[in-house]
Amino acid sequence: MNSLTYKPRRVEALTPVEVSGRVLKAYVMFADDPGSDPDLPEPEWLRRHAATVLPGPPREGDHPVGFLILHHGLEGSYLLVSQWYDADMLKHWVRGAVAGPDGGTTFAPLAQHDLVACVWELKVIGFERDAWVDTVMAKGRLDGDVIDAYLGTTFSGWI
């Protein structure tokens, strides 16, 4: 396929994962149609890999919520981890899958450090931006009810 050709990809919302004092909404995205029974990652697997990006507790200004995207792309798999910061900003890390020393998967920073996301991932990031505005910023507070509303606002489908 020509890299300039757009073909819709499927996104599945998963159970949120707790990572180093944060709760991250979780998504998996597939470049190829996974069919009716997609191979979904276990929450513990996602937590373990996200913890390599966010190893410590939230810092000053960090909010204890965010989201991650595991994207099984055409060229490989990618893990994007995002955390809300200082009311209206987003911290964001992108990692690519590599074979670990034990033969398992690990995620490492990309050689192209300044990449943010691909067009499919940006659609999920845009959805998360709107969810943050609608559930948190519209209320002007970050308490348990608002966090639950944010965590309960997810997307699954084709993008």
Secondary structure, 3 states (H helix, E strand, C coil): CCCCCCCCCEEEEEEEEEECCEEEEEEEEECCCCCCCCCCCCHHHHHHHHHHHCCCCCCCCEEEEEEEEEEECCCCEEEEEEEEECCCEEEEEEEEEEECCCCCEEEEECCCCCCCCCHHHHHHHHHHHHHHHHHHHCCCCCCHHHHHHHHCCCCCEEC
